[in-house]
Amino acid sequence: MTGCSLSPLSAAESAFVFADFLVVPVRIHLLSAKEVPALHTTLVEADIQRILGKVNKVWAAAGIHFSLESVQREEAARQDLYDKEVAKTDLAWVKRHYSEKPRITNAFNVYYIKQFGVNGVYFPEAIFVKDTASLRKVENGLDEPLPRVTSHELGHALSLPHRQNVTNLMASGTSGFALSADEIQRARAAAGNFRWIKPAGTLFAEAGRHFDQGQKAEALKIYQSLALLPLDSPELTQVRQRLKAGAGR
Ligand SMILES: [Zn+2]
């Protein structure tokens, strides 16, 4: 067996400690389309868990963690327009297929659709990624396209431009996922401009206050956003213990 693999990061390899990880909520939209199979994603929630797990291994290098706010399955709007618009080079048409449901503004919104002209596209309002994305494999690249494309578009959301070094996350169309020190700094600075992106240390303290005041539901919600951080720390041990105790009730 050859090919690309992503070795799991251990705490020792991450340059960031728990308190400094920035936690970025993401809402995933699985677009359905009764009339147009090309719009209808066949991904399911288990795929999203797997994809996000790999996204978070890529972004752990920057001390950035994407937490799943929710997964929504939504029927696409204006399915009648798809055939006419799919060939357009200006990709703004894809936004017509938002469902009527409002997008939340305190998370990044990522839509999965079956098929369109590029692997993925970033707009300030939303990211679109297609199920059928394919990439040029490079040495030490990521082992599947969807986490790489999702990670790349989230890089744009955090202000990163393209950098055409094939092993880099921000190269176009490759499986590379490296981030330079400069990109790490820039992405973290950009994350700091969103008031809804907070350091794990701040969230942990907030959850602790809720917990101490008996506001268990609020505490557990925050703990859930922290539970999958890809490292070990005393804070995370407490997070996991409290989640386990909370789930047992
Ligand atoms: Zn790009």
Boltz pocket constraint, residues with backbone or C-beta under 6 A from the ligand:
constraints:
  - pocket:
      binder: B
      contacts: [[A, 152], [A, 156], [A, 162], [A, 170], [A, 171], [A, 172]]
      max_distance: 6.0
